[in-house]
Structures are given as C-alpha cells and as structure tokens.
Amino acid sequence: MKQFLLTLAGVFAGLVLFFVIIPFMLLGFLVGAASRPTAVPANTVLQLDLRQTLTDQSASSPFAALRNRSLSVLSIEQTLRAAEKDDNIKGLFVRLPEGGIAPAAADELRLAFRHFRAAGKPVFAHSQGLYPSGVVSSTYMLGESADQLWIQPGAPFQVTGLAMEGMFFKRLFDKYGVKPDFQQRYEYKNAVNPYLYSDYTAAHKESELSWMGSIYQTAIHTIAQDRGGDPARLEKTLNAGPYNAEQAAKLGLVDKIGEVEDARQAILTRAGDRAKFMDFDAYASAHRPTSKPGADVIALVGAEGDIMTGTGGRDLFGSDANIYSDDVADALKRAADDKDVKAIVFRVSSPGGGDTASEQILAAVRAAKAKKPVVVSMGTYGASGGYWISSQASAIVAQPTTLTGSIGVYGGKFALGEALSRFGVDVRHLGVGGDFASAYGTDQPFTDAQRAAFSKAIDQVYDGFVRRVSQGRGIPEDRVRQIAKGRVWTGEQAKALGLVDQLGGFYDAVDKAKALAGVQGPIGIRTISAHASSLGAIGRALGVSEDSLKAMGMISAVMSDPRAQSFARAVGEADLRDRGALVLAPTPVH
C-alpha cells in the first residue's frame, strides 16, 4: 500500500509539473521576454513580412504565437507610430505577399506607410511576384505606397483586374433530394443563393460586380495618385497584362528589379553607417502603446469575427476568432465607466452573425454613447450584423474598400428526409405542443403554417434592423429600405448613401473621437480587451479556477528564477486589467 501511494504521488506530481508548472514557466518566459526592453541600435531598419497571416486585431492570448505567427493591422499601425518618434529607427523594409491582401487592410497599411514616410523615414517594398489570387490589386497598391517598389527578376506581374468564382449546388441538391428551405430579406441578401439557384440571379450579379468594381477602381486611382500618373492610362496598361518583372519595369509599373538581398542592401545604405535590420515583431513587443495613469485617453475596444451570444476566451491559443456579445458589451461598459476615458473608438471587423447578439452589443454602444462619444472604426468588414452593432455610434469611419451595409436577414434550414431515405436512413419526428415546435426538424420542409410563422419572424428582425439604422443614421425608414435589401456596399459607396460619416483609418477615427470629446493636444490610447483574461483561458484549459492560478503564480514569486517572478508581476497586472435569425454578409474573396 505504501508503495502504491508513493507511486500515485509521483504520478500526480508529474501531472502537476507537466500541466501546471511547465505552462506557468513558459508563460512567465513569454511575458518576461516581452516586458524586457529590446535594445535598438542606431540606424536600425525594421523588417515587416506581410506574407504571414494578417488579422485586423491582435490575438488576446499570450500563447497565440505558439500556434500561429500572425500580425494584425492595428498592431502594425501602432508600432509604426512609435517607430516614427524613435531616432534609432531609420526605415522600413516590407516583404509583400504573392497574392491578395484584404482591400481595407491594404488601405489601412498604406496610410500607416505614408505617415511613416512623412516623418522622413523611407519605406522599401519587395515582391517575388504578383499572381491573380484574391484582390492582388490591393497588394500592388500597398507596394506602390512605398518609396521604392522592387520586384524579383523574371517574377510574374499579373495585376489584371479582379475576379471571383461562385459555386452553386441546386442541381446537386435536386439530384439527391436535398431541399433548401430558406427566406431572404431581400433580393441582395445572397448568402444562401448558391443553395437555391444554379447561377447568379440578376440582383446577386449586380451586387457582386458593384463592390468589386468599386474596390478595383479605388486601387487604380490610389496607385495613380501615388505614382503621379493618369488612372485611365494605368488601368489600360494593367488590363493589357500579364507581364513579367522586366516588362513591368519598362512600363513604369515598378521602380526596381532585384533580388531580396539587393533591396535589403539598398535600404541599409539609405539608413546610414553600420545600419542593421530588426524584426518587426521584436520591436513591436517592446514598444506597445501605453497611457500614463490619470492622463486623458481614448479607449480602444475591438471586435473581429462572427458575432454570437455568450462569452469567449475558452481557447488557450487565442484562435477562437469570434465576437462574443457578453464580452464586448462588458468592455464597452468598462470603457464608458472609466473616468480617464474621454471617448471610445470601437474597432469593428465583422461580416455579421446573430441578430440577438448584435442587438446586445448595440445596446451597449447606446449606453456608452450616453456617457461619451463612441466612434466606430471599420476594418475589412462592417457588414450585416457588423453594421447593426455600428449603426448607432456617434460617428462611423470606414476605409473606401471596407465592405459594409448588407442590411438584411436570412434564415431557414435544409430538409434532408428524402435525401437520407435514398441511403436507407429514415427520419421520424416526434413532438408535443404547438405546430411550430417541429419547424426546424430536418425531415421535411416547413409546412405552410410554419413557413408563414417563420416569415413573420424574419420580417420582424428585418424591420427592427431598418429602424435601428434609421434612428442611428438619421435617415428616413423609407430611404433605408431602398438602400438596404441585403446589399453590400463599399465604404466609398456607403459614404455617398449616408451609411458612413468619413473615409479613413483607425487614427482618423481617433481624431474624430477627440474632436467629439472636445479634447485638445496629445492623448493616450488604452486598449480595453473584449476577451476573457489569459489566466481564465489557462484555467479552463487546465481545469482549475482563475483564483487558484493567481495564488500559484504568487507562490512562484518566491522561486529564484526571475522568469517566475516576471510571471507573478504579470498576474497582478492581468488582475487589474481584467476586473475592471442571421444577419450575416457573404464573405467575399480576399
């Protein structure tokens, strides 16, 4: 028995070591490394590689980097603002992806590059070729915002327009007896069209070509502006492609031909004597934006992904990229209640989600706006539910190529009874109560009575959406109904329709928030996380409470390893920080 207990104790100790102590030490190492200032030598050039995953906002978990190495548009912007004021930073070297960047992300980064250049610091960009994958014109536009755009010898230059491909399933469903039973409000709410038709409807085609054309023309005019050329001539030249690197250089579409090392050496020479490179992530981790206690601040509350009810933060690695209504509503409330916060910038990048979750967040926006200005800054998307949660802010700022609007709703089900029966599967439904209790059963389509009831519910959601937009934007309901119908607009189109107040990026939204709050002079930006604490995520992953984790973290402070002490400090800081129908747009090609 004694040996058994000793063995059991050893197994338990091993499990504690593996599942608790080692993760603690790893977290302490990460936090400690991030908190230690990184020495920046004189004449440093930052290296930014945009070929990796690019999100709109940063992941909330410190372990996110262990699964996916990714950058966020906002972190790049904020880091470049810090680098502008750093006398040791002399330039920026950018590696471009071979395919497309989300158009609004490219717009945002272009503004960041131009602001960096305006501080007297050069930006060189290098491409190993541009292929017609996604919105490659946006990648080219971003490259053209640099002082010099380099391309590898012999590389393809295939910036010839913007195309997308739709896949329709109606004939397949007809063949196998699958019956899609959906309703849309209205003809432009086309997310379920691939299930209902075998080709684009007239409205579907009109909507897609409209936003695609707007995005492409924005890229053409922006490139022409940055290169000092004529947009019509540029468009004609691009559309006559594809070209290779040498042809593109001869036509004046790029500045230099050279290998990556040639471009790297060129910017080092520009930076000065004994210039060296520094990885952008390393610089960013040591120069995170902070605000001084007691100083006036603008609060940044972020929301990226699909909108749903509840609370997130259950993924230790921060890959649960959704917007949870409880979390965002709580973050907006904390920002509204913070006496140092003079205004709120609500960063939204969402194609939509659930109507009830969207309404909960909108209610929090209204409550916050009653106390201080709330300015929405839209990223890649602010569409459908993403527009719902934005519609009653004090002001809305979007990029010209942000996809927004999509004021509409859809819902329904797939009836699979006939299809399954062909494979020997019989679905039999039982229920008690009213007729609608079985409405969402998959054995058969809606009955006439169920369809009428469901249609009424869809109409109520749509009418509520229209009213909220009308009230928030000050547009008559009849006019909202004319421009709604589920249609997706770009930011540029939306501004002309009154759905957006201003075209611009995150810092334009900050300036708008300052103006509405009557704040003069410099102001700090404080991020108020809409995610559960990192400790909470670790606790859920390990099956222990957050309070227990904090206690163990404090105990670890007595250990001699300075990394453990770093973790204990992080625990205390995290504690202070953390106390404190579908309306979904179709996802277009990137």
Secondary structure, DSSP 8 states (H G I E B T S, - for coil): -HHHHHHHHHHHHHHHIIIIIHHHHHHHHHHHHHHS-----SSEEEEEETTSEEESS--S-TTHHHH--EEEHHHHHHHHHHHHT-TTEEEEEEE--SS---HHHHHHHHHHHHHHHHTT--EEEEES-B-SSSSHHHHHHHHHTSSEEEE-TT-EE------------HHHHHHHT-EEEEEEESTT--TTHHHH-SS--HHHHHHHHHHHHHHHHHHHHHHHHHHT--HHHHHHHHHT--EEHHHHHHTTSSSEE--HHHHHHHHHHHH-TT-EEEEHHHHHHHS-----TTS-EEEEEEEESEEESS-----TTS---EEEHHHHHHHHHHHHH-TTEEEEEEEEEE-EEEHHHHHHHHHHHHHHHTTS-EEEEEEEEEETHHHHTTTTSSEEEE-TT-EEE---EEEEEEE-HHHHHTTT--------SSGGGGTT-SSS---HHHHHHHHHHHHHHHHHHHHHHHHHHT--HHHHHHH-TT-EEEHHHHHHHTS-SEE--HHHHHHHHHHHHT--S--EEEE---S--HHHHHHHHHT--HHHHHHHHHHGGGSS-HHHHHHHHHHHHHHHHHH--EEE------
